[in-house]
Amino acid sequence: MILIGVAVILRLGQEIFVPLALSLLLAFTLAPIVSFLRKRSVPKIAAVLLAVVSAFCAIAVFSMVVATQVTNLAENIPTYQRNLVDKVHSLAQAGAGNGVLDHLSRAVERVGAEIQTRAIESKSPTA
């Protein structure tokens, strides 16, 4: 009963607890940087601002790298799909009559058809 009550409180207080947890995490992460800058005679406000700005710049650079990689993956999906289909077909030809390879080949073809269907749906203008 207590566990359910805690879960309900956490769910209802999500709008408060998530930013609070994030701010605490950033405070503990950035505290050594601020301490290092303070030992180098940097004023406290400047040290905090420099640490926060550098942290957000690092997060932005990381996010841009991840977004670039996801974009490249999305652009190369047709190539990967063709390679998978070609390999499954070559496996099916090498082991003709083997039920597992036929099943795998059909599964890959269904996945490819579903990907193409989703791509066509996403390209079509929504009304």
Secondary structure as UniProt FT lines:
FT   HELIX           2..12
FT   HELIX           14..39
FT   TURN            40..41
FT   HELIX           44..94
FT   TURN            95..97
FT   HELIX           99..123
//
